[in-house]
Amino acid sequence: MLKAVNCAIALLASCLVSCASDSGHSDASTDAGRATAIEAEKNAAMNAYADCVRQRAQNLDDGSSDPTLIALAVQPDCKDQYSRYAKIGGIGMDSRALSAYNERLDADQTQLTSAIILKMRAQKTR
C-alpha cells in the first residue's frame, strides 16, 4: 500500500511540475515528463491490481494448490484494477499496436496473477 501511495505522490509531483512549466521548455521535456507521469500511474495501477490479488488469494491459497487455479478464481474479483492497468499501458499507442498489446495482456493475465500469488507465498515463508 505504501508503494502505491509513493507512486501516487510521484504522479502528483510530475503533474505539478508539468503544469508549472512555461512555454519555453522543449517538447522533448514535456514528452519526458508525460512519460514519467504515465509510468508512475501504470506502476500505481499494477500495485493496486497486485494488492487486490493478494487480498483475494489470501483466503484461497493453502500454499500447495496450483497457483494458476487460484489465479483464475481471483481474476474476476480484480478485473477493474486490471482494466485500469491495461488502459494506462495503452496510452499513446496507435490502434494496431493497442490491439496487439491488449491481446498479449489477455493472454498473460493468468501468468501475471500466478506470479503475484507465488511471490506472496515466498514472502510468507520468510
N, C-alpha and C positions, 0 to 999 in steps of 0.2 A: 504494500500500500504506500509506503514511504517513497518507493521508487516512482510510482505513478504521480505522487504529489510533486516530487522533484522534476519530473518531466513536464508537468503542468506549469510549474514555475518557470522552467526554461522556455516553454512555449510562450507564456505571457511576456517574459523579458524580450524574446525575439520580436513579438508583435509590437511591444512598446518601442523598441529600437527602430523597427521598420516604420512605425507611424511618425516617429520623431525625426526621421531622416529628411534632409532638404533635397531639393531638386538637383543639386549639384553632384549627387552621387551617381555613379555609373549604373547602367542596367545590370552589369555583372554583380555588383554589390547587392542590388535589390534581389536578383535571382538567387544569390547565395544565401541571403537572409531568409528568403521564402523557402528554399530547400531545407535549411536548418529548422525552420518552424514546422514544416511538413514532417520532417524526420522525427522531431520531438513529439508531434501529435501521433505519429504512427507508433512510436515506442510506448506512449501512454495507452493507446488503444490495445496494443499487444499485451501490456501489463494487465489491463482490465480483463481481457479475454483469459489470460493465464490465471488470474485471481478467481474468475468465475469457475473455470475448470477445476481448480484445486478445491474450492468450496464444495462443488457438487460431487467430486470424486472422493472426497474425504470419507463420506458415509458409505460409498460403494466399494472402495478398494480394500481388499483383505491382504494386500501385499503379495499375493501369489497368482491372482487371476490374470488372464490375458489383458494387458493394458489397452489393446485395440477394442475389446468388448466394452470396457469401461468408457473408453473414448466415445464410442458410438452411442452409449447410453447418456452421456452428459452433453454432447454437442447440441441437441435441440434446446437445452436449457440456456446455452450460452450463444445462441445464434445472433442475437442483437449485437453483442460485443464483437463477434467475428465479422459480421457485416460491416460494422464501423471500421474495423481494421482493414478489411478488403477495400472499402471505399476510399479511405485515406491513401492506401498504397497505390491506387489507380489514378490519383490526381496528376494531371498533366499528360496522360497517355492519349494517343490518338485511338480511334475506335478499334482498329485492328490489333494494336498492342494491348489494349484494355481487354479485348475478347480473349486473347491468349493468356493474359495474366489471370483473368477470372477462371478460366478452365484449369490452369495449373493450381490455383488456390483451392478450387473444389476438390481436385484430386489429392492434394496434400493435406487437407484439413485433418483427416483422421490420424495421419502420421504425426502432424504437429501436436495434436491433442494427446496422443500416446506418449510423445516425448515429454510433454509437460507432466504427465502422470508419473513417468519413470523418474523424472527429476525430483518430483515430490517424494517419491519412495526413497530415493537416495538421501534426501535431506532428513528424512525421518530416522534413518539408520545412523546418522552421525551423532 
